Amino acid sequence: MKECTVTFIDYMDNYKFSIALVSHYTTVIGFDSGEGKTWMFDSVNRKQMAGELRIECEFPVIFSTVDSLERDLDLAERIVIITDEYTIVKSSAVMKKMNRSKHLILAITRAVIASVASPLDGIYKISVRSDSVFRVERMNHDHSLPLTRDIADADIIITESAFEKSEHQFLSGLCNLTGKHLEIVAAGGKDNIAKKLRSYTRIQPNARIIVFTDLGNISSQYRLLRKRCNENPNIRFFDYDCFEELLCEGTLFSQLDTFHDSVFDYVTPERYYEKKLECMTRNTPFSYRHRQPVLSLCYIMYCVMCDKMCSFSDDDKLRKLLDSDIGEALYQYFFGADSKRL
């Protein structure tokens, strides 16, 4: 995915740090007041104004306060806006305007703000070293939410989607197609995943669990899911931004070069891939609409099982659908030498 890196170079204290922006919102968190949240915002802003610090980025970078944020959001060219939680939560109208804007928001906060939707790679942790130098690193650098793309050793899969919708329908369909036996549990919403994890940790404490959820919009659930992982070391999260990314990235739809938007044009990567898949598959047998997330059977059946011939008819269709870094291990699991083929 495209990244936009913001680098802060401090001439006076001779240090620098960088933050990679991967979506509309990036959150930099100091969970406690002593961890430098306000200090970072005020200090970096002051040093830049004094010429003691330089900020490098492909887009202009500005600091916004309560008094300037609305005006800054009206700027025509895309910019990076650095602001703090007080400014963000002051007005719901401003929050809506931020969501609709083309600008990239770097929010420095004490904790995750529910209305700021950051992907897993867009949540950073800030602390201050003993020499008063800022230390900024991705929150999940320690793999507190362990990631994987290999489901070969899974006993249970929990999906964010509802029963027989989206990834639940897809994975269940591939199990039926190939004779694989997996317990696939539909959480029916991101808010229910932690409850399912707690329940299965209690009922089957040794079961290996893999969660399919939208990591492209995970910030509001991050702390609770991290707690569940601390309670159960057998939990893993499938490494993708969202289910639609998995379906987009294979070579099956590479001929449909009809989508040229940037991920920065959408409030989350999840929304970006939803729109991308909808546009790429429009007027095809694979037509997808996020608001009606029942998949076409073309995603989960061989072409020889269909009585219609189309431009996508191909004995290797499912291989091409999963022909990507994200889908490769899934293909090997379902269609490897031990899988039941037609």
C-alpha positions, 0 to 999 in steps of 0.5 A: 500500500502507498505510504507517505512518510513524515520525517522530523529532523531536530537540529538542536538536539540532533535527532530525527524520527519518522511516521509513515502515513498509510491512510486518512487518519494516523494516530500517535498515542501516549496512554499516560500524561507522562508519555509525551503526548502534549509535549510532542505536539507543542515542542515540535510545533515550537521548534519548527516555528523557531527554525530548529526543526525541519519536517520533510514530506511529499505534502505540505505539513501544518499544525492545526489548533482549535482556532485554525482547524476548520480553516485548514480543512478548506485548503484546496491542495492535499496537506498533512494536518498535525493536531491533538485530540482536544481539537478533534473532539471539540465539535462533531461538525468538524469531525464530519468535515475531517472525514470528508476532507482530502487531507491526511490527519496525524492525531496526537492523543492520550488514547484511541479516539473512537471517531478516528478510524486508523488501520493497525499500521497507522497506530503509533506509540510515543514515549520520551527517553531519559534524554528527553528525545521522542521515541515513536514506533508502531504500536504493534511493533511487538506483535501484541496482535500476532499476524499470519497468512497461514491457516494450516494449523488453525482449529477455529476461524472467527470472521468479523462478518455475519453468517454466510456473508463476505469472508464467512461465506467465502471460507465456508464455501472453499471448505465445502468445495475442497473437503476441508474441515474447519470450525468457522465462526461468524462474529457478526461485527467487529464489536463482537470479536473480543466476546467470541475470543473470550468465550473460545479461550474459556471453552477451548483454551488450547485451540488455535484461533485465527481471526479475519477482521478488517485491520484497515479500521481497527483502532477502536478495538485495538486495546481490547483485542490486545488484551484477549491476545495477552490472555490467550497466546493461541490467537492470531489475526489474518494479515490483511486490511480487509476481505475486499483487499484479498479479492482485489489483489489476485491476478484474476481481475488484473485485466480490469484496470478501471480503478485509479483512486488513491487510498488517501481519498478514503477515510480508511483502507477498508473503504478504499478496497470496498470501492475498488472491488465494486468498481472492478467487478461491476457488470461482471459475474463477480459483481460485488456490493459491500452493502449486500455482502452475499458473494456471487457463487463465482468466487467459490465454485469451479467454472466447470460447475457453471452452465454459462461461459463468460470472459472469466471462464478458466480452469485456473480461476480460483488460483488466479483469484488467490494469486497474491502475497495475501492469498498464496497461503490460502490457496495452498491450504485449500488446493494443495496436494491433499485437497479434494479436486474435481 
